[in-house]
Amino acid sequence: MRTVILRRGLVALFAAAVSFGAIVQAQAAETLRIGYQKYGTLVLLKAKGTLEKRLAAQGVNVQWTEFPGGPQLLEGLNVGSIDFGVTGETPPVFAQAAGADLLYVAYEPPAPTSEAILVPKDSPIKSVAELKGKKIVLNKGSNVHYLLVRALEDAGLKYTDVQTVFLPPADARAAFERGSVDAWVIWDPYQAAAEKQLQARTLRDGTGIADNHQFYLATKPYAEQHPQVIKALVEEVRAVGEWSKANPQEVTEQVAPLLGLPADITLTSVKRQGYGALFLTPEVVAAQQKIADSFYQLKLIPKPLSIKDVIWTPPAAVANAP
């Protein structure tokens, strides 16, 4: 008799645990977790609060988490701590190569001047060709990793002709200021801050060699299970981007306090950004495939990739919905 009672108790306990798990999953599904960085349209979207208002009607809360760079953000995406985020061109390539279950959702127009190879103001280096044998600091796997590859190639150098030092932006700036590296490859607003505060010189930006698209990515499960949320999110990003393009001064006033940067530095970053998120086109996919192929040839990633296999397409019912 006691055995039967014990079994019934265990069954009831298991049922309660399953029920609790279902409740937790349901609660998790009602929260959209967004990863962002100290730049870009997501910072503006967070400040305006329009996404929260729109998604509240769908019963969805929004949770924001800041990351120091794209690789760190995509690691968060990979381990399931966020559902959606934005990075430059290169981090998704490294993430896909590492087996991350992600999908490209949308992209921003090119912003080639929003990333650059910088040298100290008194550096004798005047061209990318003179970087041969020099120490160059950058965030491994970030958007500027491809800029460095292309800039060296364009100058007739091999990637192996330079010494790369991999550090996140704050540590990289410290190394740059100390003079322990010869050049720093970085993006805005860190780039603009170094130009204004350190009088760092731009050796080469992305013009003519790197588009510097920003990509919005989601975990595959979230995008497939919540297409209506993803569509609303992209529409809100696009709307904020169009407003930002037309109102750089107002954007600066909003964003500068969030970034903890002076208005002049923030305004420079704001003006160099690309605005107007769109779903991916075949041309953008082809450009991203070129980056993936380049990194595979350089043995920076372990296997060839197919970018077109990880592109999200909104279901017809969602895409055609008003």
Contacts in CASP RR format, 6 or more apart in sequence:
PFRMAT RR
TARGET T0000
AUTHOR 0000-0000-0000
METHOD contacts of the structure
MODEL  1
MRTVILRRGLVALFAAAVSFGAIVQAQAAETLRIGYQKYGTLVLLKAKGT
LEKRLAAQGVNVQWTEFPGGPQLLEGLNVGSIDFGVTGETPPVFAQAAGA
DLLYVAYEPPAPTSEAILVPKDSPIKSVAELKGKKIVLNKGSNVHYLLVR
ALEDAGLKYTDVQTVFLPPADARAAFERGSVDAWVIWDPYQAAAEKQLQA
RTLRDGTGIADNHQFYLATKPYAEQHPQVIKALVEEVRAVGEWSKANPQE
VTEQVAPLLGLPADITLTSVKRQGYGALFLTPEVVAAQQKIADSFYQLKL
IPKPLSIKDVIWTPPAAVANAP
29 225 0 8 1.000
29 226 0 8 1.000
30 59 0 8 1.000
30 60 0 8 1.000
30 61 0 8 1.000
31 60 0 8 1.000
31 61 0 8 1.000
31 62 0 8 1.000
31 63 0 8 1.000
32 55 0 8 1.000
32 60 0 8 1.000
32 61 0 8 1.000
32 62 0 8 1.000
32 63 0 8 1.000
32 83 0 8 1.000
32 84 0 8 1.000
32 226 0 8 1.000
32 229 0 8 1.000
32 233 0 8 1.000
33 63 0 8 1.000
33 65 0 8 1.000
33 81 0 8 1.000
33 82 0 8 1.000
33 83 0 8 1.000
33 84 0 8 1.000
34 42 0 8 1.000
34 46 0 8 1.000
34 62 0 8 1.000
34 63 0 8 1.000
34 64 0 8 1.000
34 65 0 8 1.000
34 82 0 8 1.000
34 83 0 8 1.000
34 84 0 8 1.000
34 85 0 8 1.000
35 42 0 8 1.000
35 64 0 8 1.000
35 65 0 8 1.000
35 66 0 8 1.000
35 67 0 8 1.000
35 73 0 8 1.000
35 76 0 8 1.000
35 77 0 8 1.000
35 82 0 8 1.000
35 84 0 8 1.000
35 85 0 8 1.000
35 86 0 8 1.000
36 42 0 8 1.000
36 43 0 8 1.000
36 46 0 8 1.000
36 64 0 8 1.000
36 65 0 8 1.000
36 66 0 8 1.000
36 67 0 8 1.000
36 73 0 8 1.000
36 85 0 8 1.000
36 86 0 8 1.000
37 43 0 8 1.000
37 66 0 8 1.000
37 67 0 8 1.000
37 68 0 8 1.000
37 69 0 8 1.000
37 70 0 8 1.000
37 73 0 8 1.000
37 86 0 8 1.000
37 87 0 8 1.000
38 66 0 8 1.000
38 68 0 8 1.000
38 189 0 8 1.000
38 190 0 8 1.000
38 259 0 8 1.000
39 114 0 8 1.000
39 187 0 8 1.000
39 188 0 8 1.000
39 189 0 8 1.000
39 269 0 8 1.000
39 273 0 8 1.000
40 86 0 8 1.000
40 108 0 8 1.000
40 214 0 8 1.000
40 273 0 8 1.000
41 86 0 8 1.000
41 108 0 8 1.000
41 214 0 8 1.000
41 237 0 8 1.000
41 240 0 8 1.000
41 241 0 8 1.000
41 244 0 8 1.000
41 273 0 8 1.000
41 275 0 8 1.000
41 276 0 8 1.000
41 277 0 8 1.000
42 85 0 8 1.000
42 86 0 8 1.000
42 237 0 8 1.000
43 255 0 8 1.000
43 258 0 8 1.000
43 259 0 8 1.000
44 240 0 8 1.000
44 241 0 8 1.000
44 244 0 8 1.000
44 251 0 8 1.000
44 254 0 8 1.000
44 255 0 8 1.000
45 51 0 8 1.000
45 236 0 8 1.000
45 237 0 8 1.000
45 240 0 8 1.000
46 64 0 8 1.000
46 258 0 8 1.000
47 254 0 8 1.000
47 255 0 8 1.000
47 258 0 8 1.000
48 240 0 8 1.000
48 254 0 8 1.000
50 236 0 8 1.000
50 239 0 8 1.000
50 240 0 8 1.000
51 62 0 8 1.000
51 232 0 8 1.000
51 233 0 8 1.000
51 236 0 8 1.000
52 61 0 8 1.000
52 62 0 8 1.000
54 232 0 8 1.000
54 236 0 8 1.000
55 61 0 8 1.000
55 62 0 8 1.000
55 229 0 8 1.000
55 232 0 8 1.000
55 233 0 8 1.000
58 228 0 8 1.000
58 229 0 8 1.000
58 232 0 8 1.000
60 229 0 8 1.000
65 81 0 8 1.000
65 82 0 8 1.000
67 73 0 8 1.000
67 76 0 8 1.000
68 168 0 8 1.000
68 169 0 8 1.000
68 170 0 8 1.000
69 87 0 8 1.000
69 91 0 8 1.000
69 139 0 8 1.000
69 142 0 8 1.000
69 168 0 8 1.000
69 169 0 8 1.000
70 87 0 8 1.000
70 88 0 8 1.000
70 91 0 8 1.000
70 139 0 8 1.000
70 141 0 8 1.000
70 142 0 8 1.000
70 143 0 8 1.000
71 87 0 8 1.000
71 91 0 8 1.000
71 94 0 8 1.000
71 95 0 8 1.000
71 139 0 8 1.000
71 140 0 8 1.000
71 141 0 8 1.000
71 142 0 8 1.000
72 168 0 8 1.000
73 82 0 8 1.000
73 85 0 8 1.000
73 86 0 8 1.000
73 87 0 8 1.000
73 91 0 8 1.000
74 87 0 8 1.000
74 91 0 8 1.000
74 92 0 8 1.000
74 94 0 8 1.000
74 95 0 8 1.000
74 100 0 8 1.000
74 102 0 8 1.000
74 217 0 8 1.000
75 95 0 8 1.000
76 82 0 8 1.000
77 83 0 8 1.000
77 84 0 8 1.000
77 85 0 8 1.000
77 95 0 8 1.000
77 100 0 8 1.000
77 102 0 8 1.000
77 217 0 8 1.000
77 218 0 8 1.000
77 219 0 8 1.000
78 95 0 8 1.000
78 98 0 8 1.000
78 99 0 8 1.000
78 100 0 8 1.000
78 101 0 8 1.000
78 102 0 8 1.000
80 219 0 8 1.000
83 218 0 8 1.000
83 219 0 8 1.000
83 222 0 8 1.000
84 105 0 8 1.000
84 216 0 8 1.000
84 217 0 8 1.000
84 218 0 8 1.000
84 219 0 8 1.000
84 222 0 8 1.000
84 230 0 8 1.000
84 233 0 8 1.000
85 216 0 8 1.000
85 217 0 8 1.000
85 218 0 8 1.000
86 214 0 8 1.000
86 215 0 8 1.000
86 216 0 8 1.000
86 217 0 8 1.000
87 142 0 8 1.000
87 143 0 8 1.000
87 214 0 8 1.000
87 215 0 8 1.000
87 217 0 8 1.000
88 142 0 8 1.000
88 143 0 8 1.000
88 187 0 8 1.000
88 212 0 8 1.000
88 213 0 8 1.000
88 214 0 8 1.000
88 215 0 8 1.000
89 143 0 8 1.000
89 146 0 8 1.000
89 210 0 8 1.000
89 211 0 8 1.000
89 212 0 8 1.000
89 213 0 8 1.000
89 215 0 8 1.000
89 288 0 8 1.000
89 291 0 8 1.000
90 141 0 8 1.000
90 142 0 8 1.000
90 143 0 8 1.000
90 144 0 8 1.000
90 145 0 8 1.000
90 146 0 8 1.000
90 291 0 8 1.000
90 295 0 8 1.000
91 141 0 8 1.000
91 142 0 8 1.000
91 143 0 8 1.000
92 102 0 8 1.000
92 104 0 8 1.000
92 215 0 8 1.000
92 217 0 8 1.000
92 288 0 8 1.000
92 310 0 8 1.000
93 141 0 8 1.000
93 288 0 8 1.000
93 291 0 8 1.000
93 292 0 8 1.000
93 295 0 8 1.000
93 301 0 8 1.000
93 305 0 8 1.000
94 141 0 8 1.000
94 295 0 8 1.000
94 300 0 8 1.000
94 301 0 8 1.000
95 102 0 8 1.000
96 102 0 8 1.000
96 292 0 8 1.000
96 305 0 8 1.000
96 307 0 8 1.000
96 310 0 8 1.000
97 292 0 8 1.000
97 295 0 8 1.000
97 301 0 8 1.000
97 302 0 8 1.000
97 303 0 8 1.000
97 305 0 8 1.000
101 219 0 8 1.000
101 220 0 8 1.000
101 221 0 8 1.000
102 217 0 8 1.000
102 218 0 8 1.000
102 219 0 8 1.000
102 220 0 8 1.000
102 310 0 8 1.000
103 217 0 8 1.000
103 218 0 8 1.000
103 219 0 8 1.000
103 220 0 8 1.000
103 223 0 8 1.000
103 310 0 8 1.000
103 311 0 8 1.000
103 312 0 8 1.000
104 215 0 8 1.000
104 216 0 8 1.000
104 217 0 8 1.000
104 280 0 8 1.000
104 285 0 8 1.000
104 288 0 8 1.000
104 307 0 8 1.000
104 310 0 8 1.000
104 311 0 8 1.000
104 312 0 8 1.000
105 215 0 8 1.000
105 216 0 8 1.000
105 217 0 8 1.000
105 218 0 8 1.000
105 223 0 8 1.000
105 230 0 8 1.000
105 234 0 8 1.000
105 279 0 8 1.000
105 312 0 8 1.000
106 215 0 8 1.000
106 216 0 8 1.000
106 234 0 8 1.000
106 237 0 8 1.000
106 277 0 8 1.000
106 278 0 8 1.000
106 279 0 8 1.000
106 280 0 8 1.000
107 213 0 8 1.000
107 214 0 8 1.000
107 215 0 8 1.000
107 216 0 8 1.000
107 277 0 8 1.000
107 278 0 8 1.000
107 280 0 8 1.000
107 284 0 8 1.000
108 213 0 8 1.000
108 214 0 8 1.000
108 215 0 8 1.000
108 273 0 8 1.000
108 274 0 8 1.000
108 275 0 8 1.000
108 276 0 8 1.000
108 277 0 8 1.000
109 213 0 8 1.000
109 274 0 8 1.000
109 275 0 8 1.000
109 276 0 8 1.000
109 278 0 8 1.000
110 211 0 8 1.000
110 212 0 8 1.000
110 213 0 8 1.000
110 274 0 8 1.000
111 211 0 8 1.000
111 212 0 8 1.000
111 213 0 8 1.000
111 214 0 8 1.000
111 272 0 8 1.000
111 273 0 8 1.000
111 274 0 8 1.000
112 205 0 8 1.000
112 206 0 8 1.000
112 207 0 8 1.000
112 208 0 8 1.000
112 209 0 8 1.000
112 210 0 8 1.000
112 211 0 8 1.000
112 212 0 8 1.000
113 205 0 8 1.000
113 206 0 8 1.000
113 207 0 8 1.000
113 272 0 8 1.000
114 187 0 8 1.000
114 188 0 8 1.000
114 191 0 8 1.000
114 205 0 8 1.000
114 212 0 8 1.000
114 269 0 8 1.000
114 272 0 8 1.000
114 273 0 8 1.000
114 274 0 8 1.000
115 143 0 8 1.000
115 144 0 8 1.000
115 147 0 8 1.000
115 185 0 8 1.000
115 186 0 8 1.000
115 187 0 8 1.000
115 188 0 8 1.000
115 191 0 8 1.000
115 205 0 8 1.000
115 206 0 8 1.000
115 210 0 8 1.000
115 212 0 8 1.000
116 147 0 8 1.000
116 185 0 8 1.000
116 186 0 8 1.000
116 191 0 8 1.000
116 202 0 8 1.000
116 203 0 8 1.000
116 204 0 8 1.000
116 205 0 8 1.000
116 206 0 8 1.000
117 128 0 8 1.000
117 131 0 8 1.000
117 136 0 8 1.000
117 147 0 8 1.000
117 148 0 8 1.000
117 151 0 8 1.000
117 183 0 8 1.000
117 184 0 8 1.000
117 185 0 8 1.000
117 202 0 8 1.000
117 203 0 8 1.000
117 204 0 8 1.000
117 205 0 8 1.000
118 176 0 8 1.000
118 183 0 8 1.000
118 184 0 8 1.000
118 185 0 8 1.000
118 186 0 8 1.000
118 191 0 8 1.000
118 194 0 8 1.000
118 195 0 8 1.000
118 200 0 8 1.000
118 201 0 8 1.000
118 202 0 8 1.000
118 203 0 8 1.000
119 125 0 8 1.000
119 182 0 8 1.000
119 183 0 8 1.000
119 184 0 8 1.000
119 200 0 8 1.000
119 201 0 8 1.000
119 203 0 8 1.000
120 176 0 8 1.000
120 179 0 8 1.000
120 198 0 8 1.000
120 200 0 8 1.000
120 201 0 8 1.000
121 198 0 8 1.000
121 199 0 8 1.000
121 200 0 8 1.000
121 201 0 8 1.000
123 182 0 8 1.000
123 183 0 8 1.000
123 201 0 8 1.000
124 130 0 8 1.000
125 131 0 8 1.000
125 134 0 8 1.000
125 182 0 8 1.000
125 183 0 8 1.000
125 203 0 8 1.000
126 203 0 8 1.000
127 155 0 8 1.000
127 203 0 8 1.000
128 151 0 8 1.000
128 152 0 8 1.000
128 154 0 8 1.000
128 155 0 8 1.000
128 157 0 8 1.000
128 203 0 8 1.000
128 204 0 8 1.000
129 155 0 8 1.000
129 156 0 8 1.000
129 157 0 8 1.000
131 152 0 8 1.000
131 155 0 8 1.000
131 157 0 8 1.000
131 161 0 8 1.000
131 162 0 8 1.000
131 182 0 8 1.000
131 183 0 8 1.000
131 203 0 8 1.000
132 157 0 8 1.000
132 161 0 8 1.000
132 162 0 8 1.000
133 161 0 8 1.000
133 162 0 8 1.000
133 163 0 8 1.000
134 162 0 8 1.000
134 163 0 8 1.000
134 182 0 8 1.000
134 183 0 8 1.000
135 162 0 8 1.000
135 163 0 8 1.000
135 164 0 8 1.000
135 165 0 8 1.000
135 180 0 8 1.000
135 181 0 8 1.000
135 182 0 8 1.000
135 183 0 8 1.000
136 148 0 8 1.000
136 162 0 8 1.000
136 163 0 8 1.000
136 164 0 8 1.000
136 165 0 8 1.000
136 181 0 8 1.000
136 182 0 8 1.000
136 183 0 8 1.000
136 184 0 8 1.000
136 185 0 8 1.000
137 164 0 8 1.000
137 165 0 8 1.000
137 166 0 8 1.000
137 167 0 8 1.000
137 172 0 8 1.000
137 175 0 8 1.000
137 176 0 8 1.000
137 181 0 8 1.000
137 183 0 8 1.000
137 184 0 8 1.000
137 185 0 8 1.000
138 144 0 8 1.000
138 145 0 8 1.000
138 148 0 8 1.000
138 164 0 8 1.000
138 165 0 8 1.000
138 166 0 8 1.000
138 167 0 8 1.000
138 172 0 8 1.000
138 184 0 8 1.000
138 185 0 8 1.000
138 186 0 8 1.000
139 145 0 8 1.000
139 166 0 8 1.000
139 167 0 8 1.000
139 168 0 8 1.000
139 169 0 8 1.000
139 172 0 8 1.000
139 186 0 8 1.000
140 164 0 8 1.000
140 166 0 8 1.000
142 187 0 8 1.000
143 187 0 8 1.000
143 210 0 8 1.000
143 212 0 8 1.000
144 185 0 8 1.000
144 186 0 8 1.000
144 187 0 8 1.000
145 185 0 8 1.000
145 300 0 8 1.000
146 210 0 8 1.000
146 291 0 8 1.000
146 294 0 8 1.000
146 295 0 8 1.000
147 185 0 8 1.000
147 204 0 8 1.000
147 205 0 8 1.000
147 206 0 8 1.000
147 209 0 8 1.000
147 210 0 8 1.000
147 212 0 8 1.000
148 159 0 8 1.000
148 162 0 8 1.000
148 164 0 8 1.000
148 185 0 8 1.000
149 159 0 8 1.000
149 294 0 8 1.000
149 295 0 8 1.000
149 298 0 8 1.000
150 206 0 8 1.000
150 209 0 8 1.000
150 210 0 8 1.000
150 294 0 8 1.000
151 204 0 8 1.000
151 206 0 8 1.000
151 209 0 8 1.000
152 158 0 8 1.000
152 159 0 8 1.000
152 161 0 8 1.000
152 162 0 8 1.000
153 159 0 8 1.000
154 209 0 8 1.000
159 298 0 8 1.000
165 172 0 8 1.000
165 175 0 8 1.000
165 181 0 8 1.000
167 175 0 8 1.000
169 186 0 8 1.000
169 190 0 8 1.000
172 181 0 8 1.000
172 184 0 8 1.000
172 186 0 8 1.000
173 184 0 8 1.000
173 186 0 8 1.000
173 190 0 8 1.000
173 194 0 8 1.000
175 181 0 8 1.000
175 184 0 8 1.000
176 184 0 8 1.000
176 194 0 8 1.000
176 198 0 8 1.000
176 200 0 8 1.000
177 198 0 8 1.000
183 203 0 8 1.000
184 194 0 8 1.000
184 200 0 8 1.000
186 194 0 8 1.000
187 212 0 8 1.000
188 268 0 8 1.000
188 269 0 8 1.000
188 272 0 8 1.000
188 273 0 8 1.000
189 259 0 8 1.000
189 261 0 8 1.000
189 265 0 8 1.000
189 266 0 8 1.000
189 268 0 8 1.000
189 269 0 8 1.000
191 269 0 8 1.000
192 265 0 8 1.000
192 266 0 8 1.000
192 268 0 8 1.000
192 269 0 8 1.000
192 272 0 8 1.000
193 261 0 8 1.000
193 265 0 8 1.000
194 200 0 8 1.000
195 202 0 8 1.000
195 268 0 8 1.000
196 262 0 8 1.000
196 264 0 8 1.000
196 265 0 8 1.000
196 268 0 8 1.000
197 265 0 8 1.000
206 212 0 8 1.000
211 287 0 8 1.000
213 284 0 8 1.000
213 287 0 8 1.000
213 288 0 8 1.000
214 274 0 8 1.000
215 288 0 8 1.000
216 233 0 8 1.000
216 234 0 8 1.000
216 237 0 8 1.000
216 277 0 8 1.000
218 230 0 8 1.000
218 312 0 8 1.000
220 310 0 8 1.000
222 230 0 8 1.000
223 230 0 8 1.000
223 312 0 8 1.000
227 314 0 8 1.000
227 315 0 8 1.000
227 318 0 8 1.000
228 318 0 8 1.000
228 321 0 8 1.000
230 312 0 8 1.000
230 314 0 8 1.000
231 314 0 8 1.000
231 318 0 8 1.000
231 319 0 8 1.000
231 321 0 8 1.000
234 277 0 8 1.000
234 279 0 8 1.000
237 276 0 8 1.000
237 277 0 8 1.000
238 276 0 8 1.000
238 277 0 8 1.000
238 278 0 8 1.000
241 275 0 8 1.000
241 276 0 8 1.000
241 277 0 8 1.000
242 275 0 8 1.000
242 276 0 8 1.000
244 251 0 8 1.000
244 270 0 8 1.000
244 273 0 8 1.000
244 275 0 8 1.000
245 274 0 8 1.000
245 275 0 8 1.000
245 276 0 8 1.000
248 267 0 8 1.000
248 270 0 8 1.000
248 271 0 8 1.000
249 267 0 8 1.000
251 270 0 8 1.000
252 263 0 8 1.000
252 266 0 8 1.000
252 267 0 8 1.000
252 270 0 8 1.000
253 263 0 8 1.000
255 266 0 8 1.000
255 270 0 8 1.000
256 262 0 8 1.000
256 263 0 8 1.000
256 265 0 8 1.000
256 266 0 8 1.000
259 266 0 8 1.000
279 313 0 8 1.000
279 314 0 8 1.000
280 311 0 8 1.000
285 307 0 8 1.000
285 308 0 8 1.000
285 311 0 8 1.000
288 307 0 8 1.000
289 305 0 8 1.000
289 306 0 8 1.000
289 307 0 8 1.000
289 308 0 8 1.000
292 301 0 8 1.000
292 304 0 8 1.000
292 305 0 8 1.000
292 307 0 8 1.000
293 304 0 8 1.000
295 301 0 8 1.000
296 303 0 8 1.000
296 304 0 8 1.000
296 305 0 8 1.000
313 319 0 8 1.000
END
